[in-house]
Amino acid sequence: MKFPILEDGALLPLVESFYTIQGEGFNTGKAAFFIRLGGCDVGCSWCDAKETWNPSVHPPVPIASIVQEAASYSAKSIVITGGEPLNYPLDKLCSLLKMEGMEIYLETSGSSPLSGVFDWICLSPKKRKPPVEGIHMLASELKVIIETDEDFVWAEENRKKVTSNCLLYLQPEWSRSSEMLPKIIEYVKANPNWNVSLQTHKYMNIP
Ligand code: SF4
């Protein structure tokens, strides 16, 4: 898949932007402006954002207009997500957001090298396209989606690559939650370095 790199990241394919509450991981419960970029070639079968995959259907938007909208909200927290946002150079977007005094959180599978500067990096590695070399060391938070029992092994493989300061989360894949959440609970009780993450926005019926 080709990802359009336009004006070195001054234009980005925007799927949607919205002001909501972060539902997952360490920043759960915080008000934040979400920037969802189009394009992902990881192809998770359970992906709940499949509409993002093809970047060509999401028109490139000047980052200045995205930042202008972000600055209009009360909260100064930004979540950059996708799709896979690291398919694009994010340095220019991060610079503009920082000029507005924003805290920037990244949600990534780590399948492409890091660009941009972030206050928080949530690395959610996927077996179909594993993280690139070295990116684990930059993660603030490791969030592994648990769909099957084998994903606990995948979680531990990734845990070995992050720093000792990185926070560890296991999150049930939404459609498999009734089966996997009890297993996650028992796993976290036995391995308390890990924490449970839930997609609380889905319980709150918010984006
Ligand atoms: S990496 Fe994220 S956006 Fe891409 S297919 Fe997987 S869940 Fe969907």
Residues whose N, C-alpha, C, O or C-beta is under 5 A from the ligand:
A	BS01	SF4	C40 V42 G43 C44 C47 A49 G82 G83 E84 S109
